[in-house]
Amino acid sequence: MEHRGQGRASTSKGGGSGSGGTASGEAEEPANNVSFWERNRAGRRRLLAEDRGSGGGILRKLMRRECIGCKPSASANAIRTMCVDVFPSKSCVASKLPDLHVRGFTPDGRHLVCFSLNLRRLLVHRYQREGKKGPEHGAKATFDQFFRPVFDLEVCGEGEQLCKSFSACVHGGRFLLVASSAKCSPARGGDRSPAYERVAIHVVDLEHGVKTDEVVFEKDFVWLTQNQGISIHENVLSVLSVRNQEIRLFHVSAIGRLVKLRTIGDFVNEDDEDVLASMGAGDPTPQTGPFSAIQQRLLGHLVTRAVTPRGWDQELIKEFLFKYRELRRLEMVRAQLLGGDHLLIRFEAKDRGGYDFAGAASGSRYHAVFCLETNSFCCVVKGDEEIARLYRHAADFFRAEQGDDLWHRMASTYMNDAWLRDTLERQRGRYQKIYGSEAELLKQVCSVLPLTPHAFSSSPYLDSRLYQFDERYISSSQGPRPVPEGAVKFLARGEGGVTRFRIDPGDDEDEQETHDYVLYAFHPSYPLVVSSICDSASHLPKCVKFFYR
């Protein structure tokens, strides 16, 4: 690089020789022919080393982006790291409580989804303070100062209520899925689970503010809380009926219609019912009924895996016979679409107390992967250690977002970030002290599977690679959290543990009860957080607070 610069300098001086010509050329070089990029090319590595070593500030990161650039498909990751320097710095309390329940932002951040207090209407708002100065820190503000209403739509009729902890987007955020239910009756006699008189899933067009379609399940039970009974991959929707032990698959069309694809449960193949009918009635068995198709394939997989080239594996056969009574009582509790052709299903043996949907205290729990193309199980896992190891090394497959845009895929997980994996290993000892033993720790990890990816927030302020915070009170998964006694600190990773900002959802003027809970809505890209403290008895909002910049 220096040789080319000297050649240009000597030519400009008319072929003069000696050190004097070179020196004069170097003196005129910055002002004449050498560009800014060429002058800084030699210092790129030095700038990179300084940026990695000191962490830098927003100015250094902007300079690095302009002078050096990013690797292919890494621009979103570079922007997310800038959120360490751009964060919520102000907060204010709503002077008047809004007549709504805050659910959360859509994945694209364009809309804020809310429900009316009677849980019959859908209220959609839009953030209106991009680039504007907000209220002063500590001042009172109204909900309308931050959000403007887009539309108000009545989704369900009299006698039904919307589930305020369920919502999901499809088709890149154009359509919103919400669910409603009516009159849940407890389980009686030999019923598998409680039953709703009516469960409905509604499709709402966010661009036009109209309901495009709905699907209704009569006398059924679908676990709607925190999206646990419903899974989405791209534009395919799976609904697990716990009462009927069926997984129903739907396709959300481009115009917002729910098109039924197939049902997995008593029958798997399309001609299963005709084949069974042609076999005749058979001998009646008063004690037990026939196995469903999903049960038959589960038991068949456990038996056939004992077959080896040398014959039968006696240990696996003994294990199967020893646990046969437990295996025949297994029923589907949760399911998740891992892709377009695989389902992750959690089976549990129902006891007298019913199902353990949390899964933390269940000993008879199996995880199985079902292939939709071959209509058979790929694997069945019983041990918590194996499924926990699989989750740590393949977390991205469990948390794949619908739409799967670059911003969501850059959220740090245990699979795509080696630093988080090392941190997890260092914290295993501390977690073992909290839960009591290694087995209890693994049981807690496995209790969250199958996941509900559309219930996770992609906000960079909830990224464990960028910030450290107390996950007992704030987490990337949407849902109610206990009200902290003080402010939750957000510490910047890799910068000496500097506290960037704090979130205190409570109001100093009001005393919060110990049984109250708080809901958080983090914007996926802006430094904006909305917190809502709700009463534990009436579930109505008591204090709404805004954190912004």
Legacy VTK file of the C-alpha trace (Angstrom):
# vtk DataFile Version 3.0
C-alpha trace
ASCII
DATASET POLYDATA
POINTS 549 float
0.000 0.000 0.000
2.869 2.385 0.774
4.614 1.501 -2.520
1.536 2.452 -4.565
1.235 5.724 -2.653
4.868 6.651 -3.389
4.411 5.920 -7.080
1.472 8.309 -7.334
3.380 10.991 -5.415
6.453 10.931 -7.680
4.301 11.102 -10.827
2.467 14.170 -9.599
5.765 15.996 -9.112
6.851 15.522 -12.699
9.166 12.539 -12.164
11.277 14.166 -9.458
13.634 11.862 -7.597
14.916 11.722 -4.039
13.243 11.797 -0.691
12.028 15.322 -1.194
9.598 14.282 -3.920
8.215 11.472 -1.814
7.797 13.664 1.256
5.915 16.343 -0.634
3.700 13.658 -2.191
2.836 12.239 1.224
1.996 15.715 2.514
-0.503 16.288 -0.305
-1.870 12.705 -0.306
-4.700 13.107 2.246
-6.071 16.155 0.458
-5.775 14.921 -3.131
-6.183 11.427 -4.512
-6.413 9.032 -1.528
-9.982 8.367 -0.328
-11.146 8.126 3.269
-11.625 4.363 2.899
-8.049 3.838 1.642
-6.545 5.918 4.446
-8.419 3.869 7.072
-7.862 0.455 5.535
-4.653 -0.062 7.509
-6.391 0.682 10.818
-9.366 -1.644 10.387
-7.870 -4.435 12.455
-6.818 -2.019 15.176
-10.355 -0.602 15.332
-11.775 -4.107 15.545
-9.410 -5.022 18.391
-10.244 -1.853 20.328
-13.970 -2.384 19.786
-13.845 -5.950 21.044
-11.645 -5.100 23.999
-13.370 -2.041 25.374
-16.940 -2.568 24.191
-16.942 1.062 23.033
-19.976 3.262 22.821
-22.603 4.015 20.250
-20.240 6.334 18.314
-17.541 3.676 18.021
-20.110 1.087 16.913
-21.462 3.459 14.267
-17.902 4.146 13.066
-17.233 0.417 12.907
-20.388 -0.112 10.856
-19.444 2.640 8.379
-15.731 1.837 8.020
-15.650 -1.934 8.334
-19.147 -3.180 7.664
-20.692 -6.463 8.756
-20.399 -10.025 7.643
-23.110 -11.349 5.319
-26.470 -11.757 7.111
-25.016 -10.226 10.299
-26.396 -6.701 9.968
-29.303 -7.436 12.315
-26.896 -8.774 14.927
-24.807 -5.587 14.716
-27.923 -3.462 15.196
-29.008 -5.547 18.193
-25.658 -4.941 19.898
-26.274 -1.188 19.642
-29.229 -1.626 21.977
-26.694 -1.925 24.802
-26.146 1.845 24.385
-29.711 2.785 23.363
-32.097 1.737 26.136
-35.161 3.017 28.049
-33.989 5.945 30.160
-37.318 7.420 31.328
-40.460 6.121 32.978
-43.902 7.462 33.815
-47.112 6.149 35.351
-50.455 6.238 33.577
-52.547 8.957 35.203
-55.729 7.152 34.150
-55.961 3.393 33.914
-56.923 2.322 30.380
-60.036 0.179 30.045
-58.179 -2.755 28.562
-55.852 -5.700 29.151
-52.438 -5.347 27.507
-51.396 -8.544 25.710
-48.247 -7.578 23.784
-46.748 -6.361 20.537
-46.951 -8.202 17.260
-43.616 -9.687 16.051
-43.141 -6.845 13.540
-43.774 -4.236 16.269
-46.431 -2.379 14.279
-49.381 -3.134 16.558
-50.087 -3.483 20.277
-52.692 -6.177 20.942
-55.126 -5.508 23.803
-58.432 -6.931 25.019
-61.400 -5.148 26.543
-62.146 -5.564 30.238
-65.137 -7.815 29.497
-62.861 -9.941 27.235
-65.195 -9.795 24.251
-63.569 -7.147 22.056
-60.151 -6.946 20.435
-58.445 -3.550 20.719
-55.482 -2.882 18.440
-53.253 0.177 18.924
-50.165 1.578 17.230
-47.149 3.237 18.812
-47.119 6.925 17.824
-43.989 8.403 19.409
-41.247 7.286 16.998
-38.594 10.007 17.092
-40.678 12.268 19.353
-39.863 13.514 22.807
-41.898 11.736 25.456
-43.147 13.030 28.800
-40.635 14.038 31.431
-39.177 11.337 33.661
-41.442 10.586 36.621
-44.362 12.600 35.235
-47.899 11.367 34.721
-49.037 10.384 31.245
-52.027 8.864 29.515
-52.223 5.758 27.396
-53.227 7.862 24.376
-49.961 9.805 24.533
-48.066 6.670 23.530
-50.587 4.696 21.480
-53.378 5.587 19.091
-56.283 3.202 18.423
-56.368 1.420 15.081
-59.627 -0.529 15.367
-62.037 -1.969 17.930
-63.562 -5.320 16.927
-66.119 -7.448 18.762
-64.844 -10.996 18.323
-67.109 -13.214 20.445
-70.697 -12.977 21.586
-72.556 -13.169 24.869
-71.477 -15.957 27.205
-67.959 -16.260 25.761
-64.675 -14.709 26.790
-61.409 -14.223 24.969
-58.315 -15.824 26.449
-56.184 -12.798 27.326
-52.982 -14.879 27.417
-53.332 -16.252 23.879
-52.465 -14.547 20.589
-50.312 -15.422 17.598
-49.529 -13.913 14.204
-49.294 -15.596 10.806
-48.454 -14.466 7.276
-45.790 -12.045 8.435
-48.041 -10.288 10.944
-50.992 -9.669 8.634
-53.396 -12.017 10.454
-53.847 -12.381 14.207
-55.138 -15.532 15.895
-57.144 -15.188 19.117
-59.197 -17.767 21.020
-62.391 -17.716 23.071
-64.166 -20.231 25.288
-67.456 -20.596 27.120
-68.366 -22.259 30.417
-65.767 -24.815 31.487
-67.228 -27.784 33.369
-64.966 -29.952 35.606
-64.017 -33.521 34.734
-66.434 -36.153 35.970
-66.276 -39.916 36.150
-64.028 -41.335 33.456
-63.549 -38.044 31.614
-59.995 -37.306 30.591
-60.165 -33.595 31.345
-62.549 -30.684 31.918
-64.690 -29.622 28.988
-65.635 -26.273 27.503
-69.088 -25.866 26.068
-67.503 -24.099 23.133
-63.921 -23.325 22.101
-63.324 -21.093 19.087
-60.214 -19.861 17.286
-60.680 -16.607 15.381
-58.624 -15.130 12.531
-58.484 -11.309 12.403
-57.094 -9.254 9.523
-54.938 -6.554 11.139
-54.804 -4.436 7.977
-58.575 -4.094 7.562
-59.770 -4.765 11.117
-62.221 -7.555 10.242
-62.648 -11.175 11.289
-62.021 -13.437 8.331
-62.751 -16.897 9.739
-63.211 -19.015 12.860
-63.185 -22.696 13.789
-65.350 -24.038 16.631
-64.871 -27.109 18.842
-67.934 -28.229 20.814
-67.655 -30.047 24.164
-63.883 -30.022 24.014
-60.873 -28.924 26.042
-57.947 -27.054 24.476
-55.214 -25.691 26.741
-55.260 -22.013 25.709
-53.244 -20.427 28.537
-49.885 -19.148 27.243
-50.573 -20.812 23.859
-49.797 -24.233 25.343
-52.337 -26.235 23.343
-51.735 -24.508 20.008
-48.594 -24.486 17.899
-47.761 -22.624 14.688
-45.073 -23.194 12.087
-45.115 -20.765 9.181
-48.808 -20.831 8.173
-49.711 -24.270 9.591
-51.698 -24.394 12.830
-51.935 -27.418 15.133
-54.593 -27.657 17.851
-54.345 -30.367 20.520
-57.625 -31.607 21.966
-56.804 -33.081 25.368
-60.315 -34.392 25.878
-60.606 -36.182 22.508
-56.861 -36.967 22.214
-56.627 -35.509 18.722
-54.209 -33.161 16.964
-55.979 -31.123 14.293
-53.908 -29.448 11.606
-55.108 -26.352 9.734
-53.621 -24.152 7.034
-54.158 -20.390 7.196
-54.679 -19.282 3.599
-53.596 -15.973 2.079
-57.110 -14.555 2.576
-57.315 -15.596 6.240
-59.313 -18.817 5.908
-58.699 -21.884 8.077
-58.425 -24.932 5.821
-58.463 -28.275 7.618
-55.581 -30.516 6.584
-55.871 -33.678 8.688
-56.543 -35.092 12.158
-54.182 -37.315 14.144
-55.682 -39.315 16.986
-57.992 -42.311 16.757
-57.033 -42.539 13.081
-53.790 -41.516 11.411
-54.144 -42.530 7.766
-57.111 -41.424 5.697
-58.323 -44.994 5.153
-57.843 -46.242 8.730
-61.544 -46.012 9.527
-62.527 -47.947 6.388
-59.957 -50.665 7.097
-61.204 -51.128 10.662
-64.809 -51.236 9.486
-63.987 -53.959 6.958
-62.390 -56.115 9.680
-65.698 -56.668 11.455
-66.770 -55.989 15.019
-64.385 -58.479 16.671
-64.643 -59.804 20.202
-65.827 -57.224 22.732
-63.567 -56.538 25.709
-65.528 -55.104 28.654
-62.517 -53.925 30.641
-60.651 -51.867 28.070
-61.385 -50.314 24.715
-59.219 -50.512 21.601
-56.017 -48.530 21.272
-56.140 -45.377 19.228
-53.874 -45.098 16.194
-51.457 -42.774 17.982
-51.245 -45.160 20.975
-50.710 -48.165 18.703
-47.838 -46.475 16.899
-46.260 -45.386 20.178
-46.365 -48.903 21.634
-45.279 -50.376 18.316
-42.224 -48.134 18.191
-41.207 -49.125 21.727
-41.470 -52.823 20.809
-39.798 -52.717 17.400
-36.788 -50.769 18.672
-35.901 -53.890 20.671
-35.295 -55.758 17.403
-31.584 -56.013 16.541
-29.747 -57.850 13.730
-28.892 -60.549 16.270
-32.438 -60.910 17.521
-34.434 -59.385 20.343
-32.844 -57.143 22.963
-33.942 -58.823 26.170
-33.335 -55.748 28.326
-35.602 -53.545 26.194
-38.287 -56.224 26.113
-38.193 -56.556 29.911
-38.402 -52.779 30.273
-41.400 -52.645 27.933
-43.272 -55.418 29.762
-42.437 -53.941 33.148
-43.829 -50.517 32.165
-46.715 -51.739 30.021
-49.428 -50.638 32.463
-47.915 -47.183 32.592
-47.480 -46.987 28.816
-51.070 -47.889 28.027
-52.265 -44.974 30.197
-50.154 -42.398 28.336
-52.119 -39.613 26.720
-51.140 -36.512 24.764
-50.868 -33.349 26.849
-48.901 -30.903 24.702
-47.650 -30.793 21.111
-45.390 -28.550 19.049
-44.702 -28.323 15.328
-40.953 -28.684 14.819
-41.293 -28.101 11.094
-43.603 -28.865 8.248
-43.373 -32.625 8.777
-42.563 -33.325 12.464
-44.450 -33.008 15.742
-42.972 -33.041 19.242
-45.562 -34.605 21.558
-45.473 -34.896 25.333
-47.247 -37.907 26.807
-48.244 -38.219 30.441
-49.986 -40.935 32.400
-53.153 -39.560 33.919
-53.552 -40.242 37.628
-56.501 -39.670 39.922
-55.673 -36.010 40.294
-55.751 -35.395 36.548
-52.994 -34.136 34.293
-49.940 -32.249 35.439
-49.823 -29.629 32.674
-46.844 -27.890 34.242
-44.978 -31.171 34.109
-42.659 -30.328 36.997
-43.813 -33.124 39.303
-44.728 -35.825 36.820
-42.660 -38.985 36.799
-44.537 -40.724 33.942
-43.574 -38.295 31.190
-42.394 -39.188 27.690
-41.362 -36.995 24.770
-41.787 -38.353 21.248
-41.210 -37.035 17.723
-43.916 -38.009 15.224
-43.260 -37.831 11.463
-46.266 -36.588 9.494
-45.020 -38.076 6.222
-44.502 -41.663 7.382
-47.162 -41.537 10.155
-44.758 -43.115 12.612
-42.609 -42.113 15.557
-38.968 -41.255 14.921
-37.875 -41.442 18.552
-39.302 -41.735 22.055
-37.360 -40.276 24.993
-38.067 -41.114 28.626
-35.041 -39.749 30.461
-35.012 -36.082 31.404
-31.247 -35.906 30.920
-31.438 -36.862 27.247
-34.216 -34.425 26.343
-32.499 -31.630 28.303
-29.243 -32.251 26.427
-31.160 -32.241 23.137
-32.748 -28.902 24.003
-29.415 -27.300 24.897
-27.782 -28.352 21.627
-30.801 -27.752 19.349
-32.576 -24.814 20.953
-33.071 -23.014 17.626
-35.185 -25.863 16.289
-37.500 -25.642 19.305
-37.774 -21.847 19.197
-38.103 -21.284 15.443
-40.371 -18.285 14.948
-43.123 -18.124 12.382
-41.940 -15.910 9.561
-38.366 -16.559 10.761
-37.057 -13.149 9.724
-33.480 -12.057 10.336
-34.284 -10.003 13.448
-35.842 -12.969 15.273
-33.156 -15.433 14.197
-30.426 -13.228 15.666
-31.808 -13.639 19.203
-29.181 -15.490 21.226
-29.866 -19.082 22.245
-27.802 -21.909 23.706
-27.313 -23.291 20.201
-26.013 -20.248 18.318
-23.981 -18.661 21.126
-21.016 -20.481 22.679
-20.749 -17.876 25.438
-24.257 -18.717 26.694
-23.446 -22.431 26.687
-20.350 -21.812 28.790
-22.363 -19.630 31.162
-24.978 -22.357 31.514
-22.354 -24.902 32.491
-20.929 -22.528 35.111
-24.383 -21.964 36.583
-25.312 -25.626 36.872
-23.934 -25.800 40.420
-25.962 -22.788 41.504
-29.156 -24.145 39.965
-28.593 -27.509 41.623
-28.583 -25.757 44.991
-31.836 -23.996 44.103
-33.686 -27.108 42.901
-32.001 -29.550 45.280
-30.385 -32.024 42.892
-29.371 -32.644 39.307
-32.549 -34.651 38.696
-34.763 -31.799 39.866
-32.857 -29.376 37.640
-33.373 -31.585 34.591
-37.025 -32.004 35.470
-37.490 -28.230 35.528
-35.809 -27.888 32.130
-37.945 -30.628 30.578
-41.168 -29.220 32.023
-41.115 -26.358 29.496
-41.059 -28.726 26.512
-42.774 -28.646 24.078
-42.284 -24.893 23.776
-44.609 -22.215 22.449
-42.252 -20.159 20.242
-44.859 -17.520 19.350
-45.135 -16.682 23.070
-41.508 -15.490 23.225
-40.401 -11.896 22.758
-37.552 -11.050 20.372
-36.705 -7.778 22.124
-32.919 -7.216 22.343
-33.395 -6.051 25.952
-34.420 -9.626 26.829
-31.441 -11.133 25.019
-29.287 -12.956 27.570
-26.201 -12.317 25.448
-26.634 -8.534 25.709
-28.172 -8.053 29.160
-28.141 -9.792 32.501
-31.289 -9.542 34.619
-33.220 -11.485 37.231
-35.248 -14.034 35.254
-37.472 -14.712 38.243
-39.250 -11.413 37.591
-38.677 -10.746 33.870
-38.284 -13.283 31.088
-38.458 -13.448 27.304
-41.512 -15.711 27.569
-44.763 -13.802 27.862
-46.851 -14.445 30.941
-47.614 -13.230 34.461
-44.669 -12.607 36.774
-44.466 -11.831 40.505
-44.171 -8.165 41.398
-40.564 -7.437 42.455
-39.912 -5.688 45.744
-37.572 -3.238 44.029
-36.440 -2.300 40.564
-35.092 -5.024 38.276
-31.612 -4.064 37.063
-30.450 -4.669 33.495
-26.665 -5.105 33.431
-24.711 -4.856 30.181
-22.804 -8.052 29.394
-19.093 -7.721 28.717
-18.821 -4.152 30.045
-17.986 -4.774 33.674
-21.581 -5.306 34.762
-22.630 -1.685 34.271
-26.305 -1.072 35.090
-27.868 0.376 31.956
-31.451 0.825 33.141
-33.962 -0.346 35.723
-37.583 -1.444 35.491
-39.799 -0.919 38.515
-43.417 -1.727 37.580
-44.855 -0.494 40.887
-45.989 2.989 41.773
-44.437 4.550 44.862
-47.789 6.050 45.872
-49.647 2.717 45.893
-48.757 -0.319 47.976
-48.842 -3.590 46.064
-50.196 -6.769 47.600
-48.023 -9.850 47.702
-50.375 -11.890 45.484
-50.551 -9.360 42.654
-48.805 -10.140 39.391
-47.348 -8.054 36.591
-47.425 -8.391 32.799
-44.731 -6.924 30.547
-44.936 -5.932 26.881
-41.501 -5.345 25.318
-41.389 -3.756 21.882
-39.402 -6.067 19.552
-37.067 -3.269 18.367
-37.770 0.105 20.065
-36.607 0.970 23.618
-40.180 0.762 24.899
-41.682 -1.360 27.686
-45.240 -1.354 29.043
-45.885 -2.946 32.445
-49.294 -3.665 33.943
-49.827 -4.794 37.550
-53.055 -6.778 37.911
-55.121 -7.683 40.930
-54.932 -11.360 41.826
-58.660 -11.599 42.580
-60.338 -9.569 39.836
-57.437 -9.766 37.319
-58.045 -6.105 36.463
-55.123 -3.713 35.911
-54.143 -1.646 38.955
-51.082 0.227 37.703
-49.825 0.784 34.152
-46.330 2.141 33.614
-44.309 3.130 30.538
-40.536 2.858 30.096
-39.195 4.718 27.067
-36.363 6.837 25.741
LINES 1 550
549 0 1 2 3 4 5 6 7 8 9 10 11 12 13 14 15 16 17 18 19 20 21 22 23 24 25 26 27 28 29 30 31 32 33 34 35 36 37 38 39 40 41 42 43 44 45 46 47 48 49 50 51 52 53 54 55 56 57 58 59 60 61 62 63 64 65 66 67 68 69 70 71 72 73 74 75 76 77 78 79 80 81 82 83 84 85 86 87 88 89 90 91 92 93 94 95 96 97 98 99 100 101 102 103 104 105 106 107 108 109 110 111 112 113 114 115 116 117 118 119 120 121 122 123 124 125 126 127 128 129 130 131 132 133 134 135 136 137 138 139 140 141 142 143 144 145 146 147 148 149 150 151 152 153 154 155 156 157 158 159 160 161 162 163 164 165 166 167 168 169 170 171 172 173 174 175 176 177 178 179 180 181 182 183 184 185 186 187 188 189 190 191 192 193 194 195 196 197 198 199 200 201 202 203 204 205 206 207 208 209 210 211 212 213 214 215 216 217 218 219 220 221 222 223 224 225 226 227 228 229 230 231 232 233 234 235 236 237 238 239 240 241 242 243 244 245 246 247 248 249 250 251 252 253 254 255 256 257 258 259 260 261 262 263 264 265 266 267 268 269 270 271 272 273 274 275 276 277 278 279 280 281 282 283 284 285 286 287 288 289 290 291 292 293 294 295 296 297 298 299 300 301 302 303 304 305 306 307 308 309 310 311 312 313 314 315 316 317 318 319 320 321 322 323 324 325 326 327 328 329 330 331 332 333 334 335 336 337 338 339 340 341 342 343 344 345 346 347 348 349 350 351 352 353 354 355 356 357 358 359 360 361 362 363 364 365 366 367 368 369 370 371 372 373 374 375 376 377 378 379 380 381 382 383 384 385 386 387 388 389 390 391 392 393 394 395 396 397 398 399 400 401 402 403 404 405 406 407 408 409 410 411 412 413 414 415 416 417 418 419 420 421 422 423 424 425 426 427 428 429 430 431 432 433 434 435 436 437 438 439 440 441 442 443 444 445 446 447 448 449 450 451 452 453 454 455 456 457 458 459 460 461 462 463 464 465 466 467 468 469 470 471 472 473 474 475 476 477 478 479 480 481 482 483 484 485 486 487 488 489 490 491 492 493 494 495 496 497 498 499 500 501 502 503 504 505 506 507 508 509 510 511 512 513 514 515 516 517 518 519 520 521 522 523 524 525 526 527 528 529 530 531 532 533 534 535 536 537 538 539 540 541 542 543 544 545 546 547 548
